[in-house]
Amino acid sequence: MSGPADWRKGGESARPDPKRVVASLPLAVITLAPDLTIASVNPAAEQLTGQGARRLVGKPVEDVFAFEEPLILRRLSEGEAQLFARDSSVRILGAPARRIDVMTSPITHCPGWQILALGEAVGVEALSGDGGGAGAGEGTPLRAPEVLAHEIKNPLAGIRGAAQLIGRKLGDADRALTDLITGEVDRIAKLVDQMQSLSRRGREPGAACNLHEAVRRAQAVVAASRGGAFTVEEEFDPSLPPVMANPDALVQVLLNLFTNAREACESQPAPRIAVRTRFASGIQLHAGPGGKPLRLPIELRVSDNGPGIDPGLRDHIFDPFVTGKKNGQGLGLALVQKLVREMNGRVTHDRDEVKGWTHFRLHLPVAGSGQSGTAQP
């Protein structure tokens, strides 16, 4: 075992880079310029805000963080004051207020420059439990995913009720739209329940799904939500057996892919979107359930004739906060990959520069293939 002074043998090269130290901190660390605009952020700050560095840098700090305690912003305006505010109420990008520990400090030898550090406020009770499970004490703080789920599901219930009331006054021909609304509200509410915690241990069991029915459902939702015709060129193999998947998650994956395709090609003189299903023999995960290879013989391909993804981003498009859209969040394809993996499937991307098409391919197992648990591609 190495002694405590062994690191010195490597000289300065053995010391960690200070930038890596900051990047490794679990606290959100934000550098503020003298005019109180954001100059840099570490990965924890990106995670806290749900925004990538490219979208945060240059913004006034008060546009991102609304401190309900006015003393915090006042101290930041002074520029040379240190502050530690425990369990403060902070609204991040207009979201519901969260309990955050806030620390500020001037940067030595850099007049006007400051460090703003933020961390989720954690009660003592949370150290011995999950902080929000059944039987939690009255003082146990709610976890952020639970608050988010609550804030989403409350308006969903109102939307569902309004759609049902409207549906009662419509004829059979028009009621299909209100049925679509209530069906989507139910699906979204169920997804929120499933995804309150990204680190949950379990997953929803798969079921036999008709792939083509899921495609048609997603097309109908996109057409209704975007207010206009939504034409997709279809090339279906009617002989395909049902796939093993989570039905609601599969529709969500297709919604994201169709929405991305529509946005990608809408500026083209003749925009085209195509979807194809087929057998694709030879595709498999290296380690399926029980360590056995898992075959993924069913392929669904969503394609568009847009200009394609920036070549510099193509290797990272499934990473959180990576996006080529001007107003994108960079979370849609990360969610697609997560949902597909939970269904023991695989999602890939490729670009045909010769024909000018961008392709996203889903590879899924056949229902009844005996798989259980989650394989890793």
C-alpha positions as CSV (number, residue, x, y, z in Angstrom):
1,M,0.0,0.0,0.0
2,S,1.4,3.4,-0.9
3,G,2.3,5.8,1.9
4,P,0.7,9.2,2.4
5,A,3.7,11.0,0.8
6,D,4.0,8.8,-2.3
7,W,2.1,11.2,-4.5
8,R,5.0,13.7,-4.1
9,K,7.3,11.4,-6.1
10,G,5.4,12.4,-9.2
11,G,6.1,16.1,-8.7
12,E,3.6,18.7,-9.9
13,S,2.3,16.3,-12.6
14,A,0.7,14.2,-9.8
15,R,-1.4,17.0,-8.6
16,P,-5.1,17.1,-9.7
17,D,-5.9,19.9,-12.2
18,P,-7.9,22.6,-10.2
19,K,-10.5,22.6,-13.0
20,R,-11.1,18.8,-12.5
21,V,-11.4,19.4,-8.8
22,V,-14.2,21.9,-9.3
23,A,-15.8,19.7,-11.9
24,S,-15.8,16.8,-9.4
25,L,-17.6,18.7,-6.7
26,P,-21.2,17.6,-5.9
27,L,-22.0,21.3,-5.2
28,A,-23.1,23.5,-8.1
29,V,-20.3,26.0,-8.6
30,I,-20.9,29.1,-10.7
31,T,-18.4,31.8,-11.5
32,L,-20.0,35.3,-11.7
33,A,-18.5,38.2,-13.6
34,P,-18.5,41.7,-12.1
35,D,-21.8,42.5,-13.9
36,L,-23.4,39.4,-12.3
37,T,-23.6,37.4,-15.5
38,I,-22.7,33.7,-15.4
39,A,-19.1,33.1,-16.6
40,S,-18.7,29.4,-16.0
41,V,-20.5,26.4,-14.4
42,N,-19.5,23.0,-13.3
43,P,-21.4,19.8,-14.2
44,A,-23.3,19.8,-10.9
45,A,-24.6,23.3,-11.8
46,E,-25.8,21.9,-15.2
47,Q,-27.6,19.1,-13.4
48,L,-29.2,21.4,-10.8
49,T,-30.5,23.8,-13.4
50,G,-31.3,21.2,-16.1
51,Q,-29.4,23.4,-18.6
52,G,-26.1,23.0,-20.3
53,A,-23.2,25.4,-20.0
54,R,-23.8,26.9,-23.4
55,R,-27.3,28.0,-22.4
56,L,-26.2,29.3,-19.0
57,V,-23.1,31.3,-19.7
58,G,-23.8,34.9,-20.4
59,K,-27.1,35.0,-18.6
60,P,-27.7,37.3,-15.6
61,V,-27.7,35.3,-12.5
62,E,-31.1,36.7,-11.5
63,D,-32.6,35.4,-14.7
64,V,-31.7,31.8,-13.6
65,F,-32.0,32.0,-9.8
66,A,-34.8,33.8,-8.1
67,F,-33.9,34.1,-4.4
68,E,-36.8,34.7,-2.1
69,E,-34.5,36.1,0.5
70,P,-33.5,39.5,-0.9
71,L,-30.3,39.6,1.2
72,I,-28.7,37.1,-1.1
73,L,-29.0,39.2,-4.2
74,R,-28.0,42.3,-2.3
75,R,-24.8,40.6,-1.1
76,L,-24.0,39.5,-4.6
77,S,-24.5,43.1,-5.8
78,E,-21.9,44.2,-3.2
79,G,-19.4,42.0,-4.8
80,E,-17.0,41.6,-1.9
81,A,-19.2,39.9,0.8
82,Q,-19.3,36.3,1.9
83,L,-22.6,34.7,2.7
84,F,-23.9,31.3,3.8
85,A,-27.7,30.9,3.7
86,R,-28.9,27.6,4.8
87,D,-32.2,26.1,3.5
88,S,-33.1,29.1,1.4
89,S,-36.1,29.1,-1.0
90,V,-34.9,29.4,-4.6
91,R,-36.8,29.3,-7.8
92,I,-34.6,28.0,-10.7
93,L,-35.7,29.2,-14.2
94,G,-39.2,29.8,-13.0
95,A,-39.7,26.3,-11.6
96,P,-41.4,25.8,-8.2
97,A,-39.3,26.9,-5.3
98,R,-36.7,24.5,-3.9
99,R,-34.8,24.4,-0.6
100,I,-31.2,25.2,-1.4
101,D,-28.1,26.0,0.6
102,V,-26.5,29.1,-0.9
103,M,-22.9,30.2,-0.5
104,T,-21.2,33.2,-2.0
105,S,-17.6,34.4,-1.9
106,P,-15.4,36.9,-3.7
107,I,-12.5,35.5,-5.8
108,T,-9.1,36.4,-4.4
109,H,-7.1,38.9,-6.5
110,C,-10.0,39.2,-9.0
111,P,-12.0,42.4,-8.1
112,G,-15.7,42.0,-8.7
113,W,-15.6,38.3,-9.6
114,Q,-17.4,35.9,-7.3
115,I,-18.2,32.3,-6.7
116,L,-21.8,31.2,-6.2
117,A,-22.2,27.7,-4.8
118,L,-25.5,25.9,-4.3
119,G,-26.5,22.5,-2.9
120,E,-29.8,20.8,-2.3
121,A,-30.7,21.4,1.4
122,V,-30.8,18.0,3.1
123,G,-32.5,17.5,6.5
124,V,-30.9,15.3,9.2
125,E,-33.7,12.8,8.7
126,A,-32.7,12.2,5.1
127,L,-29.3,10.8,6.1
128,S,-30.9,7.7,7.6
129,G,-33.6,7.1,5.0
130,D,-34.7,7.9,1.5
131,G,-36.0,11.3,2.6
132,G,-39.5,10.8,1.2
133,G,-40.7,7.3,1.5
134,A,-43.6,5.9,3.3
135,G,-43.6,6.6,7.0
136,A,-41.3,9.6,6.7
137,G,-41.5,12.0,9.5
138,E,-43.4,15.3,9.3
139,G,-40.2,17.3,9.0
140,T,-38.7,15.1,6.2
141,P,-38.1,17.2,3.1
142,L,-39.7,16.2,-0.1
143,R,-37.4,15.1,-2.9
144,A,-37.3,17.2,-6.0
145,P,-38.8,14.4,-8.3
146,E,-41.8,14.1,-6.0
147,V,-42.4,17.9,-6.1
148,L,-42.0,17.8,-9.9
149,A,-44.5,14.9,-10.2
150,H,-47.0,16.8,-8.0
151,E,-46.7,20.0,-10.1
152,I,-47.2,18.1,-13.3
153,K,-50.0,15.8,-12.3
154,N,-52.2,18.4,-10.8
155,P,-52.8,20.4,-14.0
156,L,-53.0,17.1,-15.9
157,A,-56.0,16.1,-13.9
158,G,-57.7,19.5,-14.8
159,I,-56.9,18.9,-18.5
160,R,-58.4,15.4,-18.3
161,G,-61.6,16.7,-16.6
162,A,-62.0,19.5,-19.1
163,A,-61.6,17.1,-22.1
164,Q,-64.2,14.8,-20.7
165,L,-66.7,17.7,-20.2
166,I,-66.1,18.9,-23.8
167,G,-66.4,15.3,-25.1
168,R,-69.9,15.0,-23.7
169,K,-71.1,18.0,-25.9
170,L,-69.5,16.7,-29.1
171,G,-70.8,14.2,-31.7
172,D,-69.1,10.9,-32.2
173,A,-67.0,12.2,-35.1
174,D,-65.4,14.9,-33.0
175,R,-65.1,12.9,-29.8
176,A,-62.0,11.1,-31.0
177,L,-59.9,14.2,-30.3
178,T,-61.1,14.4,-26.7
179,D,-60.6,10.7,-26.3
180,L,-57.0,11.3,-27.6
181,I,-56.5,14.0,-25.0
182,T,-57.7,11.9,-22.0
183,G,-55.7,8.9,-23.2
184,E,-52.5,11.0,-23.5
185,V,-53.1,12.6,-20.1
186,D,-53.4,9.1,-18.6
187,R,-50.2,7.9,-20.4
188,I,-48.2,11.0,-19.3
189,A,-49.4,10.6,-15.7
190,K,-48.3,7.0,-15.6
191,L,-44.9,7.9,-17.1
192,V,-44.5,10.6,-14.4
193,D,-45.2,7.9,-11.8
194,Q,-42.6,5.6,-13.3
195,M,-39.9,8.2,-13.7
196,Q,-40.1,10.2,-10.4
197,S,-36.6,8.9,-9.7
198,L,-34.1,8.4,-12.5
199,S,-32.1,6.1,-10.2
200,R,-35.0,3.8,-9.3
201,R,-34.0,0.1,-9.0
202,G,-37.0,-1.4,-10.6
203,R,-38.7,-0.9,-14.0
204,E,-42.2,-1.5,-15.4
205,P,-42.6,-4.9,-16.9
206,G,-42.8,-5.3,-20.6
207,A,-45.7,-6.6,-22.5
208,A,-46.5,-7.8,-26.0
209,C,-47.0,-4.6,-28.2
210,N,-48.1,-4.1,-31.7
211,L,-45.4,-1.9,-33.1
212,H,-47.5,-0.4,-35.9
213,E,-50.3,0.5,-33.5
214,A,-47.7,2.4,-31.4
215,V,-46.5,4.2,-34.5
216,R,-50.1,5.3,-35.5
217,R,-50.8,6.5,-31.9
218,A,-47.6,8.6,-31.9
219,Q,-48.4,10.1,-35.3
220,A,-51.9,11.1,-34.2
221,V,-50.6,12.8,-31.0
222,V,-48.0,14.8,-33.0
223,A,-50.6,15.8,-35.6
224,A,-53.0,17.0,-32.9
225,S,-50.4,18.8,-30.8
226,R,-48.7,20.6,-33.7
227,G,-52.0,21.7,-35.3
228,G,-51.7,20.6,-38.9
229,A,-51.3,17.7,-41.3
230,F,-48.6,15.3,-40.3
231,T,-47.8,13.0,-43.2
232,V,-45.4,10.1,-42.7
233,E,-44.3,7.7,-45.5
234,E,-44.9,4.2,-44.2
235,E,-43.1,1.1,-45.2
236,F,-44.4,-1.6,-42.8
237,D,-43.8,-5.3,-42.7
238,P,-47.2,-6.7,-41.7
239,S,-45.7,-10.1,-40.8
240,L,-43.8,-8.8,-37.8
241,P,-44.7,-10.4,-34.5
242,P,-45.4,-8.3,-31.4
243,V,-42.4,-6.8,-29.7
244,M,-41.7,-6.9,-25.9
245,A,-41.9,-3.4,-24.7
246,N,-43.5,-1.0,-22.2
247,P,-46.5,0.3,-24.3
248,D,-46.6,3.8,-22.9
249,A,-42.8,4.2,-23.0
250,L,-42.7,3.0,-26.6
251,V,-45.2,5.7,-27.6
252,Q,-43.1,8.3,-25.8
253,V,-40.0,7.2,-27.6
254,L,-41.8,7.5,-31.0
255,L,-43.3,10.9,-30.1
256,N,-39.8,12.2,-29.4
257,L,-38.4,10.8,-32.7
258,F,-41.3,12.0,-34.8
259,T,-41.3,15.5,-33.2
260,N,-37.5,15.8,-33.8
261,A,-37.9,14.6,-37.4
262,R,-40.6,17.1,-38.1
263,E,-38.6,20.0,-36.7
264,A,-35.5,18.9,-38.6
265,C,-37.0,18.9,-42.0
266,E,-39.7,21.6,-41.8
267,S,-37.4,24.2,-43.4
268,Q,-36.8,22.0,-46.5
269,P,-38.6,22.8,-49.7
270,A,-40.2,19.4,-49.8
271,P,-40.0,18.0,-46.2
272,R,-40.2,14.2,-45.9
273,I,-40.5,11.9,-42.9
274,A,-40.5,8.1,-43.3
275,V,-41.0,5.2,-41.0
276,R,-40.0,1.6,-41.8
277,T,-40.4,-1.7,-39.9
278,R,-38.6,-4.9,-40.8
279,F,-36.7,-7.9,-39.5
280,A,-33.0,-7.2,-38.9
281,S,-31.3,-10.5,-38.2
282,G,-27.9,-10.6,-36.4
283,I,-28.6,-7.6,-34.1
284,Q,-28.2,-8.6,-30.4
285,L,-27.2,-7.3,-27.0
286,H,-23.9,-8.8,-25.8
287,A,-25.3,-9.5,-22.3
288,G,-29.0,-10.2,-22.1
289,P,-30.9,-11.6,-19.0
290,G,-28.8,-14.3,-17.3
291,G,-25.7,-13.3,-19.2
292,K,-27.0,-14.8,-22.5
293,P,-27.0,-12.8,-25.8
294,L,-30.4,-11.3,-26.4
295,R,-31.5,-11.1,-30.0
296,L,-33.2,-7.8,-31.2
297,P,-34.6,-8.9,-34.6
298,I,-37.3,-6.1,-35.0
299,E,-36.1,-2.8,-36.4
300,L,-38.1,0.4,-36.6
301,R,-36.5,3.3,-38.5
302,V,-37.6,6.9,-38.3
303,S,-36.0,9.1,-41.1
304,D,-36.2,12.7,-42.3
305,N,-34.6,14.6,-45.1
306,G,-33.5,17.5,-43.0
307,P,-29.9,18.9,-43.0
308,G,-28.8,16.4,-40.3
309,I,-27.2,16.8,-36.9
310,D,-24.0,18.9,-36.6
311,P,-21.1,16.4,-37.2
312,G,-19.4,17.6,-34.0
313,L,-22.5,16.5,-31.9
314,R,-23.3,13.2,-33.6
315,D,-21.2,11.1,-31.2
316,H,-22.9,12.7,-28.2
317,I,-26.5,13.3,-29.2
318,F,-27.8,10.8,-26.6
319,D,-26.0,12.6,-23.8
320,P,-28.0,14.9,-21.5
321,F,-27.9,18.6,-22.4
322,V,-26.4,18.0,-25.8
323,T,-28.6,19.6,-28.6
324,G,-28.2,21.2,-31.9
325,K,-31.5,23.1,-31.6
326,K,-31.5,26.8,-30.8
327,N,-34.1,26.5,-28.1
328,G,-33.5,22.8,-27.3
329,Q,-33.0,21.4,-23.8
330,G,-30.9,18.4,-24.8
331,L,-33.0,15.9,-22.9
332,G,-35.3,14.3,-25.5
333,L,-32.8,11.9,-27.0
334,A,-31.3,11.1,-23.5
335,L,-34.8,10.1,-22.4
336,V,-35.3,8.0,-25.6
337,Q,-32.1,6.1,-24.9
338,K,-33.1,5.5,-21.3
339,L,-36.6,4.2,-22.1
340,V,-35.3,2.0,-24.9
341,R,-32.6,0.5,-22.6
342,E,-35.2,-0.3,-20.0
343,M,-37.1,-2.2,-22.7
344,N,-33.9,-4.2,-23.4
345,G,-33.6,-2.5,-26.8
346,R,-31.1,-0.4,-28.6
347,V,-31.3,2.9,-30.3
348,T,-28.8,4.2,-32.9
349,H,-28.3,7.1,-35.2
350,D,-26.7,7.4,-38.7
351,R,-26.6,9.9,-41.6
352,D,-26.8,9.1,-45.3
353,E,-25.0,12.1,-46.8
354,V,-25.4,10.8,-50.4
355,K,-29.2,10.6,-50.2
356,G,-29.6,13.3,-47.6
357,W,-31.5,11.3,-44.9
358,T,-31.0,11.1,-41.2
359,H,-32.0,7.8,-39.6
360,F,-32.9,6.8,-36.0
361,R,-33.2,3.0,-35.6
362,L,-34.8,1.1,-32.7
363,H,-34.0,-2.6,-32.3
364,L,-36.4,-4.5,-30.0
365,P,-36.8,-8.1,-28.9
366,V,-39.8,-10.2,-29.9
367,A,-42.5,-10.8,-27.3
368,G,-42.1,-14.2,-25.7
369,S,-38.3,-14.2,-26.0
370,G,-38.0,-15.1,-22.3
371,Q,-36.2,-11.9,-21.3
372,S,-36.5,-10.4,-17.9
373,G,-34.5,-7.6,-16.2
374,T,-32.5,-5.0,-18.0
375,A,-29.7,-5.8,-20.4
376,Q,-26.9,-3.4,-21.1
377,P,-26.0,-2.6,-24.8
